[in-house]
Amino acid sequence: MPTFKIVISDPTTRKSYQLELEQSKALALIGKKIGEEFNGDLIGLPGYTLKITGGTDKDGFPMHPSVEGAIRKKVLLSKPPGFHPRKKGERRRKTVRGNTISEDIAQINMKVIKKGEKPLEELIPTKPKGEKVEQKTEKGGGESS
């Protein structure tokens, strides 16, 4: 069963939020395509309208809007997503994932189209910042006498 990592970006505040979806909510997203808008109630964000902008599969290959279906395919690319040319006119054959969300997708990128009543900070739990775990390592070695 799929579990997705969702990255929601808010264009007005220019912040992004990460959310881990459990299996029951993740099933509602299977079959949706890049560019589709949907109600945020599906993933626990009431009042929000979200648009799917892309994602990556379990092996790290990016989703590409021009490849139909949920397949992985080698295509000739001359611009992003999936390839960033270094020289003008450069093209390269790269492996990308199709534009449809399937069980093989690991991360889905979305952006907020319409805001709800509550801000995203209240709806999405965040990890506390500043907590670093320090590990003391002891160097082994001979001591000189």
C-alpha positions in Angstrom: 0.0 0.0 0.0 1.3 3.5 -0.8 2.4 6.2 1.6 3.2 9.5 0.1 5.4 12.4 1.2 3.5 15.5 0.3 5.3 18.9 -0.2 2.8 21.8 -0.2 4.1 25.2 -1.2 2.3 28.4 -0.5 3.1 31.0 -3.1 1.8 33.9 -1.0 4.1 33.3 2.0 6.8 31.5 -0.1 7.0 28.7 2.4 6.7 24.9 1.9 5.3 22.3 4.3 5.9 18.6 4.4 3.2 16.1 5.2 3.2 12.3 5.5 0.0 10.7 4.2 -1.3 7.4 5.6 -2.7 4.7 3.3 -6.4 5.6 3.6 -5.8 9.2 2.4 -3.1 8.2 -0.1 -5.6 6.1 -2.1 -7.6 9.1 -2.9 -4.7 10.6 -4.9 -4.0 7.6 -7.1 -5.0 8.3 -10.7 -4.7 12.1 -10.5 -2.4 13.8 -13.0 0.0 16.8 -12.9 -1.9 20.0 -13.3 -5.1 18.7 -11.7 -6.7 20.7 -9.0 -8.5 19.0 -6.1 -10.2 19.7 -2.8 -7.8 19.7 0.2 -10.3 17.7 2.3 -8.9 14.6 0.7 -5.6 15.1 2.5 -6.9 16.7 5.7 -6.8 20.4 4.7 -10.4 21.7 4.8 -11.2 24.7 2.7 -8.0 24.5 0.6 -7.8 23.9 -3.1 -4.4 22.4 -4.2 -2.8 21.8 -7.6 -0.4 18.9 -8.4 2.8 20.3 -9.8 5.0 17.2 -10.0 6.8 14.6 -7.9 9.3 11.8 -7.9 9.0 8.0 -7.8 10.5 5.6 -5.3 13.8 5.5 -7.2 14.1 9.2 -7.6 13.0 9.7 -11.2 11.0 12.9 -11.7 7.4 13.0 -13.0 7.1 14.7 -16.4 3.9 16.3 -17.6 4.4 15.3 -21.3 4.6 11.6 -20.6 1.2 10.1 -20.3 0.4 7.3 -17.8 2.2 6.0 -14.8 5.1 4.4 -16.7 8.8 5.1 -16.6 10.2 6.0 -20.0 13.4 7.4 -21.7 12.6 10.6 -23.5 14.7 13.3 -25.2 14.6 16.4 -23.1 15.8 20.0 -23.8 14.4 21.7 -20.7 13.2 21.0 -17.1 11.8 19.0 -15.4 14.2 16.2 -15.5 17.0 17.9 -17.4 18.7 21.3 -17.0 20.9 22.1 -20.1 24.3 23.7 -19.5 24.7 24.9 -23.1 22.2 26.4 -25.5 20.5 23.8 -27.6 21.7 20.9 -25.5 19.4 17.8 -25.4 19.7 14.6 -23.6 17.8 11.3 -23.3 16.7 10.9 -19.7 14.5 8.5 -17.8 11.4 10.1 -16.3 8.1 8.9 -14.8 4.7 9.6 -16.4 2.3 12.3 -15.3 -0.2 10.1 -13.4 0.1 9.3 -9.7 0.5 5.6 -9.0 1.7 3.4 -6.1 5.3 3.8 -7.3 5.3 7.5 -6.5 7.1 8.5 -3.3 6.8 12.3 -3.2 4.1 14.6 -4.6 4.6 18.3 -5.0 1.6 20.6 -4.7 0.8 24.3 -4.5 -2.0 26.2 -2.8 -4.5 27.7 -5.2 -7.2 28.7 -2.7 -6.6 29.2 1.0 -8.9 27.9 3.7 -9.9 29.6 7.0 -7.1 28.2 9.1 -3.4 28.8 8.1 -1.3 25.9 7.1 0.9 26.3 10.2 -2.1 25.2 12.4 -3.2 22.3 10.1 0.2 20.7 9.5 2.3 19.5 12.5 5.9 20.7 12.3 9.0 19.4 13.9 10.6 21.6 16.5 13.6 23.5 15.3 16.9 23.8 17.1 17.0 20.4 18.6 20.3 18.9 17.6 21.6 15.6 18.9 25.2 15.8 19.8 27.3 12.7 19.8 30.6 12.6 21.6 33.1 10.3 19.9 36.1 9.1 21.7 39.2 8.7 19.6 40.9 5.4 20.1 44.6 5.2 19.9 47.7 4.7 21.7 48.8 7.2 24.4 52.4 8.1 24.6 54.0 7.8 28.0 
